[in-house]
Amino acid sequence: MKNITIVGSGLVGSLLAIYLAKKGHKVSVYERRVDLRKNRISAGKSINLALSDRGWKALEGIGIDEEIRKVAIPMKGRRIHNLNGDVNFQPYGKEGQAIYSVSRGGLNCKLMDLAEHWDNVEFFFEERCTSVDMENATAHFENTSTGKKSFVESDLIFGSDGAFSAGRLSMQMTDKFEYSQHYLEHGYKELLIPANEDGSFKMDSNALHIWPRGSYMLIALPNLDGTFTCTLFFPFEGENSFASINTEAELMEFFNRIFPDVVPLMPTLVHDYFTNPTSSLVTVKCFPWTNKDKVALIGDAAHAIVPFFGQGMNCGFEDCTILNELMEENGDDWTKILKAYELARKPNSDAIAELAISNFIEMRDLVADHKFLLRKKIEAYLNEQFPEKWMPLYSMVTFSQIPYSEAMKEGKRQEQIMQKIMAMDNLEERWNNGDLKSLLPQLIS
Amino acid sequence: MKNITIVGSGLVGSLLAIYLAKKGHKVSVYERRVDLRKNRISAGKSINLALSDRGWKALEGIGIDEEIRKVAIPMKGRRIHNLNGDVNFQPYGKEGQAIYSVSRGGLNCKLMDLAEHWDNVEFFFEERCTSVDMENATAHFENTSTGKKSFVESDLIFGSDGAFSAGRLSMQMTDKFEYSQHYLEHGYKELLIPANEDGSFKMDSNALHIWPRGSYMLIALPNLDGTFTCTLFFPFEGENSFASINTEAELMEFFNRIFPDVVPLMPTLVHDYFTNPTSSLVTVKCFPWTNKDKVALIGDAAHAIVPFFGQGMNCGFEDCTILNELMEENGDDWTKILKAYELARKPNSDAIAELAISNFIEMRDLVADHKFLLRKKIEAYLNEQFPEKWMPLYSMVTFSQIPYSEAMKEGKRQEQIMQKIMAMDNLEERWNNGDLKSLLPQLIS
């Protein structure tokens, strides 16, 4: 039994608390903000998330997957809104497969409640971590309300305090710590499509809606109350950018021209656009994640990624799944557990970081491309006919537990094959007349 | 006239103070350590440096190049010590070209003295910068002797506080700041070859000595007192590494086997090896370097690089040269000066960072290679015959003011040509019989 401090009571910190409590450890969770359950903060950013297989597996491990599934909305595919008003649908996977829109706040509160049911878990709020002493697992805090400084000694500290982790900053100061933070040239802003007066959805609720427009895009995810949370991913600078839209007239001219079908659905567009913050998109990579049996980073603190593959939370949850497996294998040998944990997870978090950036290009650009749609059809066919030999990259990442790094490698192999296929003459004709189908087994082997 | 705070009184900070003082600014320099001139600290690391053209140009700008040249030792080429005892010589450039070994401490003291001659420059020691307020150019300090905390308001702050800059750390916390720190798998340790009893050198003093051994190497630079400062660049981990040598016996077995000719020259090898620290080698990249007209990073604080091209100090000094040119062009419009400064220097510091890492491979590995030596001869011939068309990469970096990014680009073009030449059949014969020479004009055009 260890005395364990967790810094950060977000999704991953709260889930981790439960996994550690189940193993009998005494867990203290320190959170910078107030108790989310008493003050639901909706800061106009990131209020919903897409749960997929890796996330579900971690929730299964603590037995709350069924309960969460009841409040999750399945999104079976992408609904693409073209500039000319056409809308089409691309399934994410096979029949029955979906990703699930869940409320970030709702899920986080649920996990905190569940963690607090354990006698060996305690939460402390408004405690901002200022630094971590790597050698003796001591965390320093400042109370954001009283300003009182304190420190907590424990056997082991987990830093699950997100992309701007205080624990990681302490590690950054140590010799030979690899670190990078890289921002995209795009930022994002949340907008809202409200429900109809009767509470029903204004669009198909079983899809993730995308308005792909080349160098930028708008997306919408359904919420239980009939609303859609929309996110505009848009360059910070340039011709069409956050910097170029400064007046109501400029905003409306742009939306009427670029997202004409959205305008009637967004009565509060002007207010939301000029009130909600413009946020940036960062990728954080670092190594090592752990120091002996004293300190470990987990979730975004170890590997913040951009949101375009919908894997940020799923990847952090998978950290907990893997850590739990390693606890089961190695008992209380925490030096061994943590070393194995960072070695297992680092290549996979690097892979999903790269895949997430690539998927932005696919989402904002390719999904509206005629040839891309044909390619998706061919890939879906391959998956259907040769499920052992061909699982599309999206499916490996989203609907399997295949390590991200292996999925990426296999995805690159498939990419080469698909490029050959897509370069064939009269491809569309050959696809339609069935000629291509007879060639595929040879092409993919 | 501006009130300017410089954080760090190292080589670049002290030189910058002089350039700013000459323009009439009031300059306050804050240094974490004690006054170097009162306590010459020789921490067993980095006590000599190689000055080359970019460094000299910056010293010319403040009129002390001739004075420094008197205490600098020209190194006209590399003296390569092979494992079999053979020693050969590779000139760095053309007749009359050399890089210069200078004492880091001596040069730094000289620059501080010169800065202090100005009434508008003041130094403060034992003041550790803890943070910088980007918006109003306020620097916070803690006195390392008394513990007293203070802050200094000014119009503009320069962070010249090295690879682990406090000013840069404050910038890292701001949105959209690009940052990476990357360590090599090699570390370094300083060793010593003392002078003969009569004060003379034990080896040729007009060369940089290299013992290239594939994945690691030893180098030696001459000092004015007849000694050589040697540096062992060695992997931290692995079969032959700092981790693998833990006893006197292991050390001597290794040196007798790998550097047999050095052992008799190093009477204090065992003591030095086990007493001197093992240091790491970091590359730091970041952007932006400036914030409006309030804050700017310079030297290692903006772009720490590994030492294998001998350009760390030279690059930092060139920052001062360029900044001085921009002050002359733009008067007191500091927003314009700083924006132009970072845009001009960033691509060049990125280029020298990459070149410095590549040059490690050349130094530790290729210089002992027969084919590499032939290639160097061919390149020297090209430079001699076609000086307008062919200046080797090493010369562009070391003996010219060509921007590093352009040198790197031209170096890549030359690399492609040389690879074609080196792949020719019977190359050595064709070189020796003059056949190749007649083909070269066509090959390089």
Interface residues (C-beta under 8 A of the other chain):
Chain A: F164 Q172 M173 D175 K176 F177 E178 Y179 S180 Q181 H182 Y183 F236 S280
Chain B: F164 Q172 M173 D175 K176 F177 E178 Y179 S180 Q181 H182 Y183 F236 S280
